[in-house]
Amino acid sequence: MDWSDLPPLSSLRAFEAAARHLSFSAAGREMNVTHAAVSQQVRRLEQHIGVALLRREGRGLVLTDPGAELAAGLGEGFAKLRDTVEAVVAAGRERPLRVTLTPHFAMSWLLPRMASFRAEHPDLELMLNPSAEVVDMGSGEYDLAIRYGGGTWPGLEAEPLVPSNFLVVASPALVAGKRVETPADLLQLPWLVELGTDEMNDWLARHGVTGGAKQDVTHVPGYMMAPMLRDGQGVACATRVVVEEDITAGRLQVLFEDVDLGTGYHLVWRPGPMRPPLKRLVAWLKRRARMEEG
């Protein structure tokens, strides 16, 4: 379709309203403009298509035959457009919010606070996907991601949620009597690594520890990490926010901590306008995090 052949939408809207009311003044009130503005738009439309659409008769307006035909088509077209827009908006409101986040963060931070969220927003439907996999937010499958890092993900919007240092932790029983003074000493201990990540090798490499592959490594789903750590089955990388309670209670011990890196959990979403349910979820998450930080 060559859109350049069509009259301006503003002229079509003005004519449709004037034809429906048979009054420039009534059409102006509906459109929140002056009657003169409506009259001018209708005249421009008539000049564009070269056909008279409305004429004065007495103190009112009447449609010409072409005007009646165009008014009927525009009425149907605008009604279809309105219905389609309303359907799209309604579908956006009703579609569940899909959130992807790491299992550790889901279990330790989000889930304990879900009762509060439900009490405030009982009408919002959530679908949580706790996974170590970094999903493609550009696909549109997920509305929101909660990711750990420095806050920069190309092509995506991000806002800080919870600041948190990166740690290496273990149960006191596992390291009791063992020499753990440098990162290299960790090579003598068993490790737990969350499925889908390479946090152990990444952390060791950042701290200058290289060499042969470790053999005593167990790769487990995220939800199994905390109980296995407490049970002394291995050393693991973690963020402070997800293990803080275990550290405070003495169930876990900090072996190494990366500080002052400006890292933490961030809310991440696609650029562009947020649909209303997502705005409400993001606002609640940020408010809850601020309350606890302060």
Secondary structure, 3 states (H helix, E strand, C coil): CCHHHCCCHHHHHHHHHHHHHCCHHHHHHHHCCCHHHHHHHHHHHHHHHCCCCEEEECCEEEECHHHHHHHHHHHHHHHHHHHHHHHHHHHHHHCCEEEEECHHHHHHHHHHHHHHHHHHCCCCCEEEEECCCCCCHHHCCCCEEEEEECCCCCCCEEEEEEECCEEEEECHHHHCCCCCCCHHHHHHCCEEEECCCCHHHHHHHHCCCCCCCCCCEEEECHHHHHHHHHCCCCEEEEEHHHHHHHHHCCCCEEEEEECCCCCEEEEEECCCCCCHHHHHHHHHHHHHHHHHHC
